[in-house]
Amino acid sequence: MDNSLVLIVEDEPAIAQILEGYLTRDGFRTVRAGDGETALQHHALLKPDLVLLDVRLPKLDGFGVLGRLRQAGSTPVIMVTAVADDIDRLSGLRLGADDYIVKPFNPQEVVARVRAVLRRTQGERAEAIKRFGALEVDFGSYTVFINKDERRIALPLTLSEFRILAYMIRHPTQAFARADILDACLPESDALVRTVDTHISNLRRKLEEMGQIGFFPAVRGIGYRFSDPR
């Protein structure tokens, strides 16, 4: 994890300098971008290990940058905001971000969050491939494939949806409580437990659109399981 490259996307030079100082002192390499367009250019060229992304940016805001990053891959992203409306969006839907931090913040906490997200995401990448029926989960590339009619089709998932599916497919018939799913898949999140319902619903819909029926059944009084016992 030491020597990981963190892209700091922040238009306030004083804040960017503070973050850069604390991260560098803790063994990280850093690069800075002051607007959304520059951030995307740095990301494409330098392939950072994590992006620390302010929401309110010139040229292209943080949500726009996040959307483009998620189209390009699964680089871990921690959003930074001080606006209540942004916090509601981040905590309610997650939008594919790995975590979010509210200004004003303690720089040492930011470093701790960066380490926590990298520890989790790098651990996930180290795993191999898990198959269940027509589903194939590639933990290294953060991709779920559907093997159908001699074709291998990538399932379009957000990072949060991928984590939930990857977590539950390891024990496909086990019943998972919503709180356990939230803690395991979004451990730094302040999202409500019911946010899990939204992710599960989206996962179920995307699988059904690919002809994969019967996944993520509800378990009354508990939560969900990946698949019913057969």
C-alpha positions in Angstrom: 0.0 0.0 0.0 2.9 2.4 0.7 4.0 4.3 -2.4 0.4 4.1 -3.8 -0.4 7.1 -6.0 -3.3 9.3 -4.8 -4.8 11.8 -7.2 -6.0 14.8 -5.2 -8.7 16.7 -7.1 -9.3 20.0 -5.2 -9.7 23.5 -6.5 -8.7 25.2 -3.2 -4.8 25.2 -3.3 -4.5 25.5 0.5 -6.7 22.4 1.1 -4.9 20.4 -1.6 -1.5 21.3 -0.1 -2.6 20.1 3.3 -3.9 16.8 2.0 -0.7 16.4 -0.1 1.5 17.0 2.9 -0.3 14.5 5.2 -0.5 11.8 2.5 3.2 12.3 1.5 4.3 12.1 5.1 2.4 8.8 5.4 4.2 7.2 2.5 1.9 7.9 -0.4 2.8 9.5 -3.8 0.5 12.3 -4.8 -0.5 14.3 -7.9 -2.9 17.3 -7.9 -5.6 18.5 -10.2 -7.6 21.8 -9.8 -10.6 21.0 -12.0 -12.5 18.1 -13.3 -11.1 18.0 -16.8 -7.5 18.0 -15.6 -8.4 15.2 -13.1 -9.7 13.0 -16.0 -6.5 13.7 -18.0 -4.3 12.8 -15.0 -6.3 9.7 -14.3 -6.0 8.4 -17.9 -2.3 9.1 -18.1 -1.1 8.2 -14.6 -3.5 5.4 -13.5 -3.6 6.4 -9.8 -4.4 3.9 -7.1 -7.1 6.1 -5.6 -8.8 9.4 -6.3 -9.6 11.9 -3.6 -12.3 13.9 -5.4 -13.9 17.2 -4.3 -17.6 17.6 -5.4 -17.6 21.3 -6.3 -15.1 21.8 -9.1 -14.7 24.1 -12.1 -15.2 22.9 -15.7 -16.6 19.5 -14.6 -18.0 18.8 -11.1 -17.1 15.8 -9.0 -20.2 13.8 -9.8 -19.5 14.2 -13.5 -15.9 13.1 -12.9 -17.1 10.1 -10.9 -19.4 9.1 -13.7 -16.6 9.2 -16.2 -14.2 7.3 -13.9 -16.8 4.6 -13.4 -17.2 4.2 -17.2 -13.5 3.8 -17.5 -12.9 1.3 -14.6 -13.0 0.7 -10.9 -10.4 3.1 -9.5 -11.3 3.7 -5.8 -12.8 7.1 -5.2 -13.4 9.1 -2.0 -15.6 12.1 -2.5 -15.1 15.3 -0.5 -17.9 17.8 0.1 -19.3 20.5 2.4 -22.7 20.8 0.9 -25.8 19.2 2.5 -27.5 18.3 -0.8 -24.3 16.5 -1.9 -24.2 14.6 1.3 -27.8 13.4 0.8 -26.9 12.2 -2.7 -23.8 10.4 -1.6 -25.3 8.7 1.5 -28.5 7.8 -0.3 -27.3 6.3 -3.6 -23.6 6.1 -3.2 -23.2 6.8 -7.0 -20.4 4.3 -7.2 -18.1 6.1 -4.7 -16.2 4.1 -2.2 -16.5 6.6 0.6 -17.1 10.3 1.3 -15.7 12.9 3.7 -17.4 16.0 4.9 -15.5 19.4 5.2 -14.1 20.6 7.5 -12.2 17.4 8.1 -9.2 16.2 10.1 -6.4 15.5 7.6 -5.3 12.5 9.6 -8.8 11.0 9.3 -8.5 11.5 5.5 -5.3 9.5 5.5 -6.9 6.8 7.6 -9.9 6.6 5.2 -7.5 6.4 2.2 -5.7 3.5 3.8 -8.9 1.7 4.7 -10.3 2.0 1.2 -7.0 0.8 -0.4 -6.8 -2.1 2.0 -10.2 -3.3 1.1 -10.0 -2.7 -2.6 -6.5 -4.1 -3.0 -7.6 -7.2 -1.0 -10.5 -7.7 -3.4 -8.3 -7.5 -6.4 -6.0 -10.2 -5.0 -8.8 -12.8 -5.2 -9.4 -15.1 -8.2 -12.6 -15.9 -10.1 -15.8 -17.2 -8.6 -18.5 -18.9 -10.8 -22.1 -19.7 -10.0 -24.2 -21.1 -12.8 -24.0 -18.7 -15.7 -22.4 -16.0 -13.5 -18.6 -15.4 -13.4 -17.1 -12.9 -10.9 -13.6 -11.6 -11.7 -12.4 -10.1 -8.5 -9.2 -8.8 -10.2 -11.0 -6.7 -12.7 -14.2 -5.9 -10.7 -16.3 -7.4 -13.4 -19.2 -9.8 -13.5 -19.8 -11.8 -16.7 -22.8 -13.7 -17.9 -22.0 -16.8 -19.9 -24.9 -17.2 -22.3 -25.2 -18.7 -25.8 -21.5 -19.2 -26.0 -21.0 -15.5 -25.3 -19.3 -13.8 -22.3 -21.2 -10.6 -21.5 -20.1 -8.1 -18.9 -22.9 -7.0 -16.5 -23.0 -3.2 -16.0 -22.7 -2.8 -12.3 -21.7 0.1 -10.0 -18.9 -0.5 -7.6 -21.2 -0.9 -4.7 -23.4 -3.4 -6.6 -20.3 -5.4 -7.5 -19.2 -5.5 -3.9 -22.5 -6.8 -2.7 -22.7 -9.5 -5.4 -19.1 -10.5 -4.8 -19.6 -10.7 -1.0 -22.8 -12.8 -1.2 -21.8 -15.2 -4.0 -19.1 -16.6 -1.7 -21.9 -18.1 0.4 -24.8 -18.2 -2.1 -27.5 -19.8 0.1 -26.6 -18.0 3.4 -29.1 -15.4 4.7 -27.4 -12.0 5.1 -28.8 -9.2 7.3 -28.9 -5.8 5.7 -26.6 -4.4 8.4 -24.1 -7.2 7.7 -24.1 -6.5 4.0 -23.7 -2.7 4.6 -20.8 -3.3 7.1 -19.0 -5.8 4.8 -19.4 -3.9 1.5 -19.5 -0.3 2.5 -17.6 -0.2 5.9 -16.8 3.5 5.8 -20.3 4.5 4.7 -22.8 6.5 6.7 -25.5 5.3 4.4 -28.7 4.0 6.0 -29.3 0.2 6.2 -32.2 0.5 3.8 -29.8 1.7 1.1 -29.0 -2.0 0.7 -32.6 -2.6 -0.6 -31.9 -0.1 -3.4 -28.7 -1.9 -4.4 -30.3 -5.3 -4.2 -33.2 -4.2 -6.3 -30.9 -2.8 -9.0 -28.8 -6.0 -9.0 -31.9 -8.2 -9.4 -33.2 -6.0 -12.2 -29.9 -6.1 -14.1 -29.6 -9.8 -13.8 -33.2 -10.3 -14.9 -32.6 -8.2 -18.0 -29.9 -10.7 -18.9 -32.2 -13.6 -18.3 -30.9 -14.5 -14.9 -34.0 -15.0 -12.7 -34.3 -15.8 -9.0 -31.3 -14.1 -7.6 -31.3 -12.1 -4.3 -34.6 -13.4 -2.8 -35.7 -11.7 0.3 -35.5 -13.6 3.6 -38.3 -12.5 5.9 -37.2 -10.9 9.1 -33.5 -11.1 8.1 -32.5 -9.6 4.8 -31.4 -11.4 1.6 -29.6 -14.4 0.2 -27.8 -14.7 -3.1 -29.8 -17.8 -4.2 -32.3 -20.1 -2.8 -31.1 -23.5 -1.7 -31.6 -26.2 -4.3 
